[in-house]
Amino acid sequence: MLSSPEMEEKEAEVVEAPKPADWFNTLVSLQADLLYNCFTTLSSPFFTLLWAAFESYRRAEETTANVETVVQKLPSSITHGSTVLVKRVGLGLVGAAQMCMVLVFLMVLAAFVGIGLVQLWAEEPVFVREKLFFEYTEVNPTAVFCAGGGGFDGSCYRKKQMGVPVGHTIHVYLLLLMPESDFNREIGMFQLNAELLSINGDVIGESSQPVMLRFTSLPLRLARTFFMAIPLLLGISSETQKVKIEILRYKEEYPRSEAVRVALAPRAGTLSLPQLYEAEIIMNSQLPWSKQLVHNWKWTLSVWTSLYVYMFFLILLVGCFRQLFFPFTASAGVERDASVEELREPVMGGRRNDRVEVSDLMSKWQHSRRKRKAIFLNKGVSEIAGSSASSMSLTREDKSAVIEEDVGDSESVCLGG
């Protein structure tokens, strides 16, 4: 048998040994806490997805209710939409008519401006045909044709005419209508003199050449008279000849030309002058090659110039007078911008509300989780302190260290979730 001192030592050893239930409970609580943390960390994405699905379902139900309300109000909406459509179609037709009127007006205006510009740029060849009257009271009958207006000495009594532009080449012809009389056939040759006079009265060009009737023999005249007897008797035909002579050719330069003077002179040895029914002077100018090219392509240039002027008018209209001629377009643009802003504001507000709701939910969930964690830790510490008061004692420093470690772990888990 053991003595009393040995029994007391055995009892002290038994009393000092820790109970199996205390450390087992602590181990189980730590494992449970670890499992809880792992579960919450892994399941937090799924809870978020479930919450998002729930919100989507709730909004779908709200949308369905709104659709049902819209369906109930469909007749009034259709009536309102039809009214709006009719108004828009009317405004569109009015705008199209206004646009057509503006475009037609611009096209006509551009055509006038384009043709006017080409006419100002391009030059026309000069063609003049005038009658001449020779002064037979003089020894050598003369006639003066004024090309530029009033004469230098009063000889040009005719109405003022347009002068010949500088650079044109002038061809001057004289057309004589002479009877086939025996007197003219006996005269034969006579001299025709022409002078080009400047505005100062100086002679800047002259020419002289002989002229005569075309010869016809007596048998030919008799045969023609026999066959043309009826037209001659009826006045359809006449016994005359036309003689056309080029008397001058010059290029208009400075000093400017003013008049053409023509004189008839008898041939040497005679004083007889030819008989004339009438005399005409013909003046025709030829353009320089560059101006002639412009004159030949005048209508093509007019079309292209009108097109460019039309494009310029369109750019000017759209850039400077847009609100004046297109009021519907400007108001439509303002309404479209306002509608876009109105649609953008609810979308941005909904996104901000969703973010605020998600952040509020996450903060509430983390707060409740920390609260449950603190309660569980306080309960476990109190149980451990009551069961191992005689064998195991925890200092205040160890307890604070354990609590801080647990809280840090829970905060890290929450942040990770």
GUNU-220012 format. One line per 2 residues: number of its first residue (from 1); their letters; for each residue x, y negated, z negated of C-alpha. Coordinates in Angstrom, 3 decimals, padded with zeros to 6 digits. Layout:
// GUNU-220012
NUM = A = X Y Z | ...
This chain:
// GUNU-220012
1 = ML = 000.000 000.000 000.000 | 001.101 -003.478 000.693
3 = SS = 001.839 -005.805 -002.121 | -000.067 -008.950 -002.665
5 = PE = 002.620 -011.238 -001.141 | 002.694 -009.200 002.056
7 = ME = -001.075 -009.303 002.336 | -001.067 -013.064 001.961
9 = EK = 001.497 -013.398 004.767 | -000.619 -011.197 007.036
11 = EA = -003.714 -013.279 006.330 | -001.766 -016.498 007.034
13 = EV = -000.621 -015.132 010.396 | -004.179 -014.152 011.246
15 = VE = -005.456 -017.597 010.291 | -002.740 -019.409 012.287
17 = AP = -003.335 -017.395 015.554 | -005.610 -019.260 018.181
19 = KP = -008.973 -017.878 018.994 | -009.397 -016.368 022.449
21 = AD = -012.673 -018.243 023.008 | -011.091 -021.706 022.775
23 = WF = -008.416 -021.410 025.448 | -010.720 -019.360 027.646
25 = NT = -013.325 -022.129 027.578 | -010.688 -024.715 028.421
27 = LV = -009.400 -022.635 031.345 | -012.906 -022.060 032.655
29 = SL = -013.789 -025.743 032.408 | -010.635 -026.766 034.285
31 = QA = -011.339 -024.244 037.036 | -014.948 -025.399 037.271
33 = DL = -013.848 -028.997 037.511 | -011.378 -028.091 040.253
35 = LY = -014.044 -026.191 042.172 | -016.480 -029.107 041.758
37 = NC = -013.953 -031.573 043.090 | -013.130 -029.372 046.052
39 = FT = -016.807 -028.819 046.810 | -017.667 -032.498 046.699
41 = TL = -014.678 -033.389 048.821 | -015.548 -030.807 051.471
43 = SS = -019.284 -031.431 051.420 | -019.213 -035.248 051.524
45 = PF = -019.036 -035.385 055.377 | -021.999 -033.012 055.600
47 = FT = -023.998 -035.152 053.163 | -023.177 -038.200 055.281
49 = LL = -024.346 -036.424 058.432 | -027.529 -035.302 056.692
51 = WA = -028.182 -038.854 055.547 | -027.619 -040.172 059.088
53 = AF = -030.014 -037.532 060.464 | -032.597 -038.496 057.865
55 = ES = -032.284 -042.161 058.808 | -032.600 -041.316 062.497
57 = YR = -035.708 -039.276 061.804 | -037.189 -042.126 059.758
59 = RA = -036.502 -044.646 062.508 | -037.948 -042.256 065.087
61 = EE = -041.153 -042.090 063.051 | -041.246 -045.891 062.895
63 = TT = -040.684 -046.079 066.660 | -043.482 -043.573 067.229
65 = AN = -045.808 -045.708 065.127 | -044.819 -048.780 067.110
67 = VE = -045.421 -046.910 070.381 | -048.869 -045.893 069.204
69 = TV = -049.585 -049.539 068.371 | -048.366 -050.602 071.816
71 = VQ = -050.520 -047.945 073.469 | -053.522 -049.253 071.618
73 = KL = -052.729 -052.764 072.822 | -051.963 -051.572 076.368
75 = PS = -054.973 -053.150 078.155 | -054.166 -056.612 076.827
77 = SI = -050.503 -056.089 077.651 | -051.378 -055.068 081.215
79 = TH = -053.547 -058.152 081.619 | -050.814 -060.379 080.264
81 = GS = -048.202 -058.660 082.454 | -050.391 -059.070 085.550
83 = TV = -050.823 -062.762 084.803 | -047.093 -063.197 084.341
85 = LV = -046.432 -061.242 087.566 | -048.869 -063.394 089.550
87 = KR = -047.250 -066.538 088.162 | -043.787 -065.298 089.042
89 = VG = -044.871 -064.301 092.555 | -046.444 -067.738 093.036
91 = LG = -043.336 -069.486 091.787 | -041.246 -067.261 094.051
93 = LV = -043.315 -068.164 097.115 | -043.164 -071.858 096.265
95 = GA = -039.404 -071.614 095.747 | -038.975 -069.727 099.036
97 = AQ = -041.019 -072.341 100.917 | -039.027 -075.143 099.321
99 = MC = -035.781 -073.364 100.140 | -036.825 -072.879 103.775
101 = MV = -037.738 -076.550 104.090 | -034.415 -077.621 102.596
103 = LV = -032.426 -075.257 104.847 | -034.301 -076.335 107.985
105 = FL = -033.768 -079.987 107.106 | -030.059 -079.356 106.500
107 = MV = -029.786 -077.433 109.780 | -031.397 -080.238 111.803
109 = LA = -029.289 -082.858 110.045 | -026.110 -080.802 110.603
111 = AF = -027.008 -080.401 114.310 | -027.446 -084.166 114.730
113 = VG = -024.227 -084.920 112.860 | -022.235 -082.244 114.722
115 = IG = -023.443 -083.316 118.171 | -022.868 -086.972 117.270
117 = LV = -019.299 -086.285 116.152 | -018.516 -084.367 119.340
119 = QL = -020.062 -087.109 121.466 | -017.910 -089.689 119.706
121 = WA = -014.820 -087.569 120.215 | -015.434 -086.380 123.770
123 = EE = -015.374 -088.798 126.724 | -017.562 -088.648 129.780
125 = PV = -016.241 -089.205 133.301 | -017.354 -092.486 134.853
127 = FV = -019.550 -092.294 137.941 | -020.806 -095.482 139.534
129 = RE = -022.620 -095.968 142.820 | -023.501 -099.524 143.890
131 = KL = -024.412 -101.314 147.074 | -022.058 -103.882 148.591
133 = FF = -023.107 -106.943 150.516 | -020.493 -108.426 152.828
135 = EY = -020.366 -112.164 153.351 | -020.528 -112.489 157.168
137 = TE = -020.248 -116.280 157.039 | -016.535 -115.865 156.445
139 = VN = -013.998 -115.054 159.110 | -013.211 -111.812 157.330
141 = PT = -016.397 -110.690 155.475 | -015.695 -109.713 151.881
143 = AV = -017.627 -108.038 149.049 | -016.669 -107.810 145.372
145 = FC = -017.628 -105.004 142.998 | -017.215 -105.788 139.270
147 = AG = -016.345 -102.774 137.168 | -015.932 -104.548 133.831
149 = GG = -018.545 -107.290 133.622 | -018.409 -111.022 134.353
151 = GF = -015.925 -112.060 136.971 | -012.722 -113.993 136.597
153 = DG = -013.903 -116.738 138.914 | -017.642 -116.288 138.982
155 = SC = -017.553 -113.854 141.918 | -018.858 -110.972 139.766
157 = YR = -022.432 -112.081 139.437 | -023.833 -108.623 138.790
159 = KK = -025.067 -107.254 135.498 | -022.348 -106.308 133.045
161 = QM = -021.297 -102.653 133.240 | -019.236 -100.345 131.114
163 = GV = -015.519 -100.558 131.756 | -013.392 -097.568 132.718
165 = PV = -011.579 -095.995 129.689 | -007.810 -096.081 129.626
167 = GH = -006.128 -092.944 130.939 | -008.786 -092.024 133.507
169 = TI = -007.817 -091.508 137.129 | -010.175 -093.534 139.343
171 = HV = -011.232 -092.607 142.879 | -012.978 -095.394 144.831
173 = YL = -014.902 -094.590 148.023 | -016.652 -096.867 150.511
175 = LL = -019.699 -095.531 152.360 | -020.710 -097.378 155.551
177 = LM = -023.968 -096.751 157.391 | -023.383 -097.936 161.004
179 = PE = -025.710 -097.796 164.038 | -024.527 -095.916 167.160
181 = SD = -024.934 -099.026 169.268 | -023.013 -099.929 172.420
183 = FN = -021.523 -102.905 170.510 | -019.994 -100.696 167.833
185 = RE = -018.725 -098.225 170.434 | -017.050 -101.038 172.371
187 = IG = -015.429 -102.510 169.217 | -013.802 -099.211 168.383
189 = MF = -011.220 -099.720 165.614 | -011.444 -102.314 162.833
191 = QL = -009.445 -102.797 159.626 | -010.729 -102.169 156.066
193 = NA = -008.770 -103.821 153.204 | -009.308 -103.116 149.460
195 = EL = -007.772 -104.841 146.440 | -007.888 -103.979 142.736
197 = LS = -008.114 -107.080 140.566 | -007.200 -107.400 136.870
199 = IN = -009.079 -109.440 134.289 | -006.664 -112.330 134.985
201 = GD = -007.360 -112.286 138.727 | -004.044 -110.675 139.665
203 = VI = -003.900 -107.991 142.332 | -002.676 -104.776 140.678
205 = GE = -003.446 -102.432 143.572 | -004.347 -102.647 147.266
207 = SS = -004.854 -100.511 150.348 | -005.560 -101.060 154.062
209 = QP = -006.675 -098.540 156.667 | -008.348 -098.490 160.108
211 = VM = -011.900 -097.267 160.595 | -013.980 -096.348 163.680
213 = LR = -017.123 -094.489 164.638 | -016.889 -090.839 165.595
215 = FT = -016.760 -090.490 169.353 | -019.604 -088.786 171.259
217 = SL = -019.700 -088.492 175.058 | -022.588 -089.606 177.256
219 = PL = -023.879 -086.089 178.161 | -023.874 -085.118 174.483
221 = RL = -025.789 -088.263 173.573 | -028.354 -087.597 176.327
223 = AR = -028.815 -083.968 175.281 | -029.261 -084.909 171.632
225 = TF = -031.737 -087.628 172.579 | -033.721 -085.117 174.662
227 = FM = -033.936 -082.499 171.905 | -034.462 -085.012 169.073
229 = AI = -036.969 -087.199 170.964 | -039.977 -086.398 168.782
231 = PL = -038.114 -086.838 165.386 | -036.620 -090.046 166.762
233 = LL = -040.037 -091.323 167.820 | -041.585 -090.360 164.475
235 = GI = -038.764 -092.000 162.479 | -037.594 -088.758 160.909
237 = SS = -034.177 -089.126 162.456 | -032.158 -092.154 163.538
239 = ET = -029.193 -092.969 165.727 | -026.729 -093.795 162.910
241 = QK = -023.458 -092.542 161.492 | -022.194 -092.500 157.894
243 = VK = -018.525 -093.144 157.408 | -016.994 -092.351 153.981
245 = IE = -013.512 -093.670 153.278 | -011.394 -093.398 150.120
247 = IL = -010.095 -096.909 149.689 | -008.390 -096.751 146.235
249 = RY = -006.910 -094.222 143.810 | -005.339 -095.440 140.577
251 = KE = -004.927 -094.652 136.876 | -006.502 -097.040 134.426
253 = EY = -003.783 -098.663 132.305 | -002.894 -102.018 130.876
255 = PR = -003.565 -104.631 132.141 | -007.156 -103.487 132.537
257 = SE = -008.875 -103.561 135.922 | -011.863 -105.836 136.405
259 = AV = -013.090 -105.727 140.018 | -012.620 -104.229 143.470
261 = RV = -012.642 -106.539 146.458 | -013.289 -105.137 149.957
263 = AL = -012.735 -107.077 153.224 | -013.419 -106.299 156.922
265 = AP = -010.901 -107.457 159.522 | -011.108 -107.130 163.345
267 = RA = -008.384 -105.415 165.242 | -005.749 -107.480 166.941
269 = GT = -006.814 -109.277 170.070 | -010.513 -109.440 169.186
271 = LS = -012.752 -111.380 166.829 | -015.665 -108.955 166.790
273 = LP = -016.704 -107.211 163.580 | -018.755 -104.006 163.344
275 = QL = -022.473 -103.968 162.778 | -023.555 -102.438 159.417
277 = YE = -026.897 -101.272 158.144 | -025.635 -101.006 154.547
279 = AE = -022.514 -100.407 152.522 | -022.072 -098.616 149.189
281 = II = -019.138 -098.247 146.839 | -018.700 -095.056 144.819
283 = MN = -016.412 -094.933 141.778 | -015.622 -091.601 140.149
285 = SQ = -013.141 -091.053 137.307 | -011.230 -087.930 136.378
287 = LP = -010.459 -087.210 132.699 | -007.005 -086.272 131.372
289 = WS = -006.538 -082.528 130.967 | -007.014 -082.551 127.160
291 = KQ = -010.170 -084.645 127.367 | -011.352 -082.609 130.313
293 = LV = -010.997 -079.449 128.210 | -013.059 -081.030 125.432
295 = HN = -015.655 -082.126 127.986 | -015.912 -078.651 129.492
297 = WK = -016.363 -077.000 126.050 | -018.499 -079.804 124.667
299 = WT = -021.539 -077.700 123.708 | -019.425 -074.930 122.211
301 = LS = -017.613 -077.471 120.073 | -020.959 -078.998 119.130
303 = VW = -022.223 -075.627 117.886 | -019.109 -074.937 115.802
305 = TS = -018.991 -078.477 114.428 | -022.674 -078.268 113.467
307 = LY = -021.999 -074.940 111.734 | -019.123 -076.382 109.694
309 = VY = -021.175 -079.454 108.803 | -024.041 -077.178 107.748
311 = MF = -021.717 -075.172 105.486 | -020.380 -078.412 103.996
313 = FL = -023.928 -079.610 103.305 | -024.773 -076.275 101.642
315 = IL = -021.723 -076.463 099.381 | -022.559 -080.070 098.527
317 = LV = -026.183 -079.142 097.807 | -025.360 -076.184 095.566
319 = GC = -022.536 -077.974 093.781 | -024.037 -081.417 093.185
321 = FR = -027.831 -081.232 093.609 | -028.610 -077.756 092.300
323 = QL = -030.968 -078.816 089.515 | -032.743 -081.271 091.825
325 = FF = -033.550 -078.799 094.596 | -033.599 -075.560 092.556
327 = PF = -035.453 -076.333 089.292 | -036.895 -072.812 089.027
329 = TA = -033.441 -071.251 089.209 | -032.082 -073.510 086.461
331 = SA = -035.065 -072.834 084.134 | -034.834 -069.112 084.825
333 = GV = -031.148 -069.150 083.906 | -031.888 -070.929 080.608
335 = ER = -034.692 -068.495 079.776 | -032.464 -065.539 080.607
337 = DA = -029.703 -066.817 078.340 | -032.220 -067.392 075.530
339 = SV = -033.678 -063.896 075.919 | -030.205 -062.354 075.884
341 = EE = -029.401 -064.199 072.659 | -032.710 -063.107 071.123
343 = LR = -032.028 -059.489 072.019 | -028.462 -059.672 070.764
345 = EP = -029.361 -061.030 067.323 | -031.615 -058.076 066.233
347 = VM = -029.019 -055.581 067.440 | -026.210 -057.224 065.509
349 = GG = -028.464 -057.640 062.455 | -029.427 -053.946 062.575
351 = RR = -025.798 -052.901 062.741 | -024.921 -055.088 059.770
353 = ND = -027.880 -053.691 057.777 | -026.803 -050.122 058.539
355 = RV = -023.270 -050.818 057.347 | -024.542 -052.459 054.151
357 = EV = -026.864 -049.502 053.425 | -024.072 -046.964 053.981
359 = SD = -021.668 -048.848 051.728 | -024.338 -049.209 048.984
361 = LM = -025.155 -045.514 049.106 | -021.490 -044.488 048.915
363 = SK = -020.832 -046.807 045.987 | -023.878 -045.466 044.074
365 = WQ = -022.817 -041.890 044.717 | -019.236 -042.520 043.517
367 = HS = -020.495 -044.325 040.392 | -022.807 -041.436 039.427
369 = RR = -020.005 -038.954 040.075 | -017.572 -040.825 037.805
371 = KR = -020.244 -041.017 035.114 | -020.878 -037.245 035.216
373 = KA = -017.132 -036.608 035.183 | -016.605 -038.772 032.088
375 = IF = -019.458 -037.034 030.229 | -018.058 -033.595 031.085
377 = LN = -014.536 -034.517 029.920 | -015.775 -035.997 026.634
379 = KG = -017.798 -032.857 025.922 | -014.842 -030.522 026.643
381 = VS = -012.456 -032.503 024.481 | -014.860 -032.520 021.536
383 = EI = -015.294 -028.722 021.759 | -011.527 -028.136 021.888
385 = AG = -010.919 -030.467 018.934 | -013.612 -028.750 016.741
387 = SS = -012.483 -025.141 017.419 | -008.711 -025.557 017.047
389 = AS = -008.543 -028.014 014.113 | -006.511 -025.593 011.940
391 = SM = -004.183 -024.096 014.574 | -003.817 -026.617 017.397
393 = SL = -004.008 -030.372 017.167 | -004.019 -032.807 020.042
395 = TR = -002.454 -036.136 019.562 | -004.066 -039.328 020.722
397 = ED = -001.299 -039.819 023.283 | -001.871 -036.356 024.838
399 = KS = -005.633 -036.934 024.950 | -005.216 -040.285 026.660
401 = AV = -002.765 -038.744 029.121 | -005.200 -035.909 029.963
403 = IE = -008.102 -038.357 030.387 | -006.065 -040.676 032.600
405 = ED = -004.898 -037.746 034.695 | -008.463 -036.453 035.137
407 = VG = -009.810 -039.901 035.987 | -007.008 -040.451 038.506
409 = DS = -007.790 -037.095 040.127 | -011.486 -037.936 040.345
411 = ES = -010.740 -041.343 041.855 | -008.416 -039.818 044.424
413 = VC = -011.040 -037.246 045.307 | -013.664 -039.968 045.687
415 = LG = -011.421 -042.021 047.913 | -010.619 -038.983 049.992
417 = G = -014.338 -038.216 050.324
